[in-house]
Every structure is written in C-alpha cells, then in structure tokens.
Amino acid sequence: MLSYGESTLTIGSGIIDVLGYDDDGNFVANPIEGIKNVAKHHPYAKVENDVAKKALQTFMEIAKAENYPYMGDVNRNRWIPTALGNFKPTCLTPYSMNSDVLFEKKHILVIGFEGMKDFYADMVAKNLKKDFEEKKSITSLVIKSDLVNSRDLRDISSIDIAFWLEHEEGFNSFKNQLKPHVTPDTVIVLPAVLGLDPNYDLLDRLQQDLKTTFIEVFSLPPAITGLRLNKMLVSYAKKCGVEIIKKAKVIAAEVVDNKCKSVIVESHGRQKKFYADDFILATGGIYGGGLIAGIGSLKEPIFNIDIEVPEVQTDWSDKKLFSKGKQLFAQFGIEVNNNLVPITKDGKQIIDNLKIVGRNLAGYDFCYEKSGNGVALITAYKAAMDLCKVVR
C-alpha cells in the first residue's frame, strides 16, 4: 500500500453511513435494500447486493477481531446525535455511540469542556430539547481542566481532552466533576474524547464507576472516532501482511497497451517504480487531492484520466449551499464499469488492470445521501475480492 500523508479517515466521523437518503431526499430505513434502487451511474449499482452485505459483515468481523467492535444492523439505519444536537441516519457505529439509550433514559446530560471550541454543550442541549420536547429532562455541564492554562493561545481540541482523560489525574478530575450530576437514569452525551486508541477501556471504566451510560458524538476534525478507525484498520492490515509505505507520493503511472506496468513514486527527492499485476486507486476526490480541478476541467493526475465537467465552473454547484438536491461537483469522479475498471464515454476500458474505489468514483453525493464510508468500504471490498479471485 502506497500512502502519502494521513488517510482522510483520520478527519472523518469513524461511522459507516451506507445510504441514509434516496435521490428524492426520502429516509432509507433499510440501507441494503435501498442500494438496490440507486441510479445506474451510482457506485452501488456496480456492486452485487450480496457482495455489499458481505463487505459490511466483514468489516464488523474485523472490528471485533481488533477488540473495537462496531454495533448496528446492515438491514437497518439508526439515528445518532451530531455535534449540533440534531440527528442523522447511519448504519454502523462504535459501541461508544450507542444512541438507542437516548430514547430510554429520562435525563440527558450534555458535557462540554472549557476552552474546547468545536463542541458547545448548551447548543447541543437546546437542539435536543427541540426533538424530545417535554419528554425528557435535558441539561448541560462544562467540565474544567488545567488545559486552559497550558495551551497558550491555541484552542483546546478533542485530542487534547482525550490525552488528558487517559492520565489518572485528568480521569479522576473528570469523574469527580460529573459525579454529583448523574444518576442511573442519566445518559451522558459528550464529544468523542474517551481515549485515542481503538478500544473501550475509558468508556467501560467510567460507566462502571459512575453507574451510568455515556454516548460519544463525533465532532469537527480532528475527529477521534476517525483516528481510532484508521488505527484499527492499519493494525489489522499489518497483521495480514500488508506492507504500508508512507510518504510515498505517486506522481505518475507507466501504461502500455491499456495496461499499467508500474506507478512512479517520488520520495525524499528520488523517484522509484513499483510494479504489480493489478492496481487499486483510492486517492480520494477533489478535497482529498485525488482529483485535480482546473478552470473548466477536472483530472485524475496519476493515470491522467480526464473527467467531463461543465466548462463554466459556476455551473458546478447549486448556489444554495444547503440545497434540497445533490451538488453536481460532489458527483464528479471517474466513470467505471461493473468491474470498477475506468471507462470512456462509450464504455471502453481505459486501463484494464486498474480498479477505482471510494471517493474517486463518479455518480454520488455522499454528503446528501449519507453514504461516504459505505461507498468506500463496499467498493474497496468488491475490488479486492475480485482480484483475489483472479489470483486464485
């Protein structure tokens, strides 16, 4: 695996959205059934339904094997709270984000941290009150720490809080400030700060000591739930014998007769070729640097694949940021066939031994339909399994 910089997983939510809304904006209760009805240009349309289901189940097995199990049902979307205090649909989450208990407990206590600018407990509590109305008692509390005086002018991040909680002094201070405010019928909502590593050690200790339930909410980057997911997958990959070469910037590919022979990596001022029988491209979209935008143009830079876009860039998007439909620019990507091989407008394969996965793919707006990590996981699984069949 050739990697340049950190994966975008490290700034993501760490949850697996499969399909939350259809093209008309209707909620999808069963994501596995929902992906059967996507448009033919959508990445899910290139994946058999049983393969998609197997991909999600395999992910659950990997998480369990790494002692960081996820919860959820591939046949049911769940509603989880966000850092704004509203709810969004998702499919699979870490156990620390088990929102089901929100609907069971009588009292919700939202926790913030002094100096942390990415999570406002009072705002979260206010918005939760709108959803639950008078059905529950909802309050907020700001936890104090010595971090405010030790960070100069820099804002306190979720990583700072997590590091503080991993030390006994911080853990005990946090627990003692909480203790007077909780009962067994209280559920505590807080940003994802319960440890930097993919485990539930801090969560289990707190729930046992305080005899109450905690729910983590993914916050703005750096998102610890995303960091944990990345660490978990890297750990599992290494155990499977995958060699991960970091700081390896792939700048070009050697393609002969529609077949990629090698990719060229630039590192520390030198260039080196890496040869393989097959290649999988997972470099991300426009924001991740996997697609490069110009004036009226868009290109995948490694394999030099041009992507058809409107010449006038103002036509790339809806002027209303929060429009009721999908954004056109979000759907830009590489067109592929049912084997995830890149194709031209008339369906001819561009590079026969290259497969495209994740955000490089055309045909979906992950933000609108809530499908980001789902498309990444399911298409990557299909690409890998298809190549395993070839090797066998």
Backbone hydrogen bonds, N-H to C=O, Kabsch-Sander energy under -0.5 kcal/mol:
donor,donor_aa,acceptor,acceptor_aa,energy
3,S,1,M,-0.6
3,S,245,I,-2.8
5,G,3,S,-0.6
10,T,7,S,-1.8
11,I,8,T,-1.3
12,G,9,L,-1.3
16,I,92,L,-2.9
17,D,15,I,-0.8
18,V,16,I,-0.5
20,G,369,E,-2.7
21,Y,369,E,-1.6
22,D,26,N,-2.2
25,G,22,D,-2.0
28,V,20,G,-2.6
29,A,27,F,-0.7
32,I,74,V,-0.9
34,G,30,N,-2.6
35,I,31,P,-2.0
36,K,33,E,-1.2
37,N,34,G,-1.6
38,V,35,I,-0.8
42,H,39,A,-1.8
45,A,42,H,-1.4
46,K,43,P,-1.7
47,V,44,Y,-1.6
52,A,48,E,-2.1
53,K,49,N,-2.2
54,K,50,D,-2.1
55,A,51,V,-2.3
56,L,52,A,-1.8
57,Q,53,K,-2.2
58,T,54,K,-2.6
59,F,55,A,-2.0
60,M,56,L,-2.0
61,E,57,Q,-2.0
62,I,58,T,-2.4
63,A,59,F,-2.6
64,K,60,M,-2.1
65,A,61,E,-2.3
66,E,62,I,-1.6
67,N,64,K,-1.7
68,Y,63,A,-2.7
71,M,93,T,-3.6
73,D,76,R,-0.6
73,D,91,C,-0.5
76,R,73,D,-2.2
77,N,29,A,-2.6
78,R,90,T,-3.4
80,I,78,R,-0.5
80,I,88,K,-2.6
82,T,86,N,-2.3
85,G,82,T,-1.4
88,K,80,I,-2.3
90,T,78,R,-2.4
91,C,16,I,-1.3
92,L,16,I,-1.7
93,T,71,M,-2.2
95,Y,69,P,-1.1
97,M,94,P,-2.0
98,N,95,Y,-1.3
99,S,97,M,-1.4
101,V,98,N,-0.8
102,L,99,S,-1.6
103,F,99,S,-0.6
103,F,100,D,-1.2
104,E,101,V,-1.3
105,K,101,V,-2.2
106,K,185,D,-0.7
107,H,185,D,-1.9
108,I,137,S,-3.0
109,L,187,V,-2.6
110,V,108,I,-0.6
110,V,139,T,-2.8
111,I,109,L,-0.5
111,I,189,V,-3.4
112,G,141,L,-2.7
114,E,143,I,-2.9
116,M,113,F,-2.3
117,K,115,G,-0.7
117,K,156,I,-0.7
119,F,116,M,-0.5
121,A,119,F,-0.7
124,V,120,Y,-2.3
125,A,121,A,-2.6
126,K,122,D,-2.2
127,N,123,M,-2.3
128,L,124,V,-2.3
129,K,125,A,-2.0
130,K,126,K,-1.0
131,D,127,N,-1.2
132,F,128,L,-2.7
133,E,129,K,-2.1
135,K,132,F,-2.4
137,S,106,K,-2.2
138,I,136,K,-0.6
139,T,108,I,-2.4
141,L,110,V,-2.4
143,I,112,G,-2.9
143,I,141,L,-0.5
148,V,145,S,-0.7
149,N,146,D,-0.6
150,S,147,L,-1.1
151,R,147,L,-0.6
154,R,151,R,-2.3
156,I,115,G,-1.7
161,I,157,S,-1.8
162,A,158,S,-2.5
163,F,159,I,-2.4
164,W,160,D,-2.1
165,L,161,I,-2.5
166,E,162,A,-1.5
167,H,164,W,-1.1
171,F,167,H,-2.9
172,N,168,E,-2.8
173,S,169,E,-2.0
174,F,170,G,-2.6
175,K,171,F,-2.4
176,N,172,N,-2.5
177,Q,173,S,-1.9
178,L,174,F,-1.6
179,K,175,K,-2.2
181,H,178,L,-2.6
182,V,179,K,-1.2
186,T,183,T,-2.1
187,V,107,H,-2.4
188,I,213,T,-3.3
189,V,109,L,-2.6
189,V,187,V,-0.6
190,L,215,I,-2.3
192,A,217,V,-1.7
193,V,191,P,-1.3
195,G,193,V,-2.2
199,N,197,D,-2.1
204,D,200,Y,-2.8
205,R,201,D,-2.2
206,L,202,L,-2.5
207,Q,203,L,-2.4
208,Q,204,D,-2.0
209,D,205,R,-2.7
210,L,206,L,-2.7
211,K,207,Q,-0.9
212,T,207,Q,-0.6
213,T,186,T,-1.3
215,I,188,I,-3.1
216,E,96,S,-3.6
217,V,190,L,-1.9
220,L,118,D,-0.5
224,I,222,P,-0.6
226,G,12,G,-0.7
226,G,223,A,-0.6
227,L,223,A,-1.8
228,R,224,I,-2.7
229,L,225,T,-1.9
230,N,226,G,-2.3
231,K,227,L,-2.4
232,M,228,R,-2.6
233,L,229,L,-2.3
234,V,230,N,-2.4
235,S,231,K,-2.4
236,Y,232,M,-2.2
237,A,233,L,-2.6
238,K,234,V,-2.3
239,K,235,S,-1.7
240,C,236,Y,-1.4
241,G,238,K,-1.5
242,V,237,A,-2.5
244,I,242,V,-0.6
245,I,1,M,-3.1
245,I,243,E,-0.6
246,K,244,I,-0.7
248,A,3,S,-2.5
249,K,247,K,-0.8
249,K,266,E,-1.4
250,V,248,A,-0.8
251,I,249,K,-0.6
251,I,264,I,-2.7
252,A,264,I,-1.1
253,A,302,I,-0.8
254,E,262,S,-3.1
255,V,253,A,-0.8
256,V,259,K,-2.9
259,K,256,V,-0.9
261,K,254,E,-3.5
261,K,259,K,-0.5
262,S,254,E,-1.1
263,V,274,F,-2.0
264,I,252,A,-3.1
265,V,263,V,-0.6
265,V,272,K,-3.4
266,E,249,K,-3.0
267,S,265,V,-0.5
267,S,270,R,-2.8
270,R,267,S,-1.7
272,K,265,V,-2.4
274,F,263,V,-2.5
276,A,261,K,-1.0
279,F,353,N,-2.4
281,L,355,K,-3.1
282,A,280,I,-0.6
289,G,285,G,-0.7
289,G,286,I,-0.8
290,G,285,G,-1.7
291,L,285,G,-1.4
292,I,299,K,-3.4
293,A,291,L,-0.5
294,G,297,S,-2.7
296,G,294,G,-0.9
297,S,294,G,-1.0
298,L,307,I,-0.5
299,K,292,I,-2.2
300,E,305,I,-2.8
304,N,300,E,-0.5
305,I,300,E,-1.4
306,D,304,N,-0.6
307,I,298,L,-2.7
313,Q,311,E,-0.7
315,D,312,V,-1.9
316,W,313,Q,-1.8
317,S,314,T,-0.5
321,L,319,K,-0.8
323,S,320,K,-0.9
323,S,321,L,-0.8
329,F,316,W,-1.9
331,Q,327,Q,-0.6
331,Q,328,L,-1.5
332,F,329,F,-1.1
334,I,360,N,-3.0
337,N,341,V,-1.8
340,L,337,N,-2.1
343,I,335,E,-2.3
344,T,348,K,-2.2
347,G,344,T,-1.8
350,I,342,P,-2.9
351,I,342,P,-0.6
352,D,258,N,-3.1
354,L,351,I,-1.4
355,K,279,F,-2.3
356,I,340,L,-2.8
357,V,281,L,-2.1
358,G,375,V,-0.5
360,N,357,V,-1.2
361,L,358,G,-2.1
362,A,334,I,-1.7
363,G,331,Q,-2.4
366,F,364,Y,-0.6
369,E,365,D,-2.5
370,K,366,F,-1.2
371,S,366,F,-1.3
372,G,366,F,-0.5
374,G,17,D,-1.7
375,V,371,S,-2.7
376,A,372,G,-1.9
377,L,373,N,-2.6
378,I,374,G,-2.8
379,T,375,V,-2.3
380,A,376,A,-1.7
381,Y,377,L,-2.3
382,K,378,I,-2.2
383,A,379,T,-2.5
384,A,380,A,-2.5
385,M,381,Y,-2.8
386,D,382,K,-2.6
387,L,383,A,-1.8
388,C,384,A,-2.0
389,K,385,M,-1.8
390,V,386,D,-1.3
391,V,387,L,-2.4
392,R,388,C,-2.3
